[in-house]
Amino acid sequence: MLLVNTDYIKNVEITESLGLVKGSTIRAKHIGKDIAAGLKHLVGGEIAGYSQMIDEARQIATSRMVEEAEKLGADAIINIRYSTTTITQGAAEILIYGTAVKNK
């Protein structure tokens, strides 16, 4: 499955738009990561535990979006966007969406 964040694919003719597809996941912070994050605020630097959590959440959301597109018989997903929303304190949703298309 070809995934792009543009509204076209270079040198590929899109023959049909199948509609919006999306994938999401909601992740909560781990108490151990919260303690480490608090310490990082004092000394600065990347909070590796949170970076890993967000990366994993993006991968899960992307996989869910691709599964939805495959069910529609899509060859690609164009115009992909990510969104992050705080659900409650300590939990966030990662949402990815795009347009499923067929091409030649």
N, C-alpha and C positions, 0 to 999 in steps of 0.2 A: 504494500500500500504506500503510495507516494503521498507525503505530507508536506505542504508548503504554506507559508504565511502570506503569499501573494494571491491576487484574484485571478491568476492565470498560471499556466505551466509553459515555460519556453519550449517552442517547437512541438507542442502537443495540442491537438484540436480537442476541445471539450465538446462532447456530443450531447450530453444531457446532465442537467442539474437534478439531483435526487433529494435535495433538501438539507436542512440543518441537522447536524449530528453533534452529540456532546458526550462528555464523560466527566464525572466528578467524584470526589472523595472528601470526606471530612476527617481531619486528623486532630488529635489532642496532644498537648505537651505532656511529657513524662516528668514526674516530680524530680527525678535525678537530673534531668536536663535543665529544669528550672533553677536548681541550685547552682549548676555550672554556669548558666547564663547570668545569674546574679553576680557571680564572681568575675565573669568576663566584663561586666559593666564597670567594674573597678579598674581593671588593667587594660581593657580594650582588646580588639581583635575579633576574628571570626568566631562565631558560636557554631562549631562544627556539628554538634548534635542536631541543631535546628536546620542547618543547611542540608544535612542528610535526610531529615524527615521531610522537608519540602521537596527535595529531589525525588524521593520515593513516591510522594503523593502525586507529583507531576507524571511520573511514569505510570502509575495506576490509572489516573484520569485519562491519560493518552490511550492506554490499552483499551479502556472502556469505550472511548470514542471510536477507535478503529473497529472494535467488535460491532458497534452499531452500524457503521458504514458498510462493513462486510455483509451484514444481514440484508442491506439494501442492494447489494451487488456492485458497490462502488469500486472504481479503479484508483481513486485518489480523493484526498480531502484538501480543499483550497481555502485560503483566507482564514487560517487558524489563528485563534486568539486564546490567551490564558487570562483568567481572572482569579483573584484571591479575595475572600470575604471572611471577616471574623464572625463566627457563629455565636459563641459565648466566650467569656474570658478563658483563655487557654485552649480554644479549639478554632480551627479555621477550615474553610472549604476551598479546595482548588477545583476550578472549573475550566475545562478546555472545550472549545466549540469551533466548528467550521462548516463548510458546505461540501457535502459528498457529491462527487461527480463521476460520470463515465467518460472515457476518452477513447480515441482511435488507437 
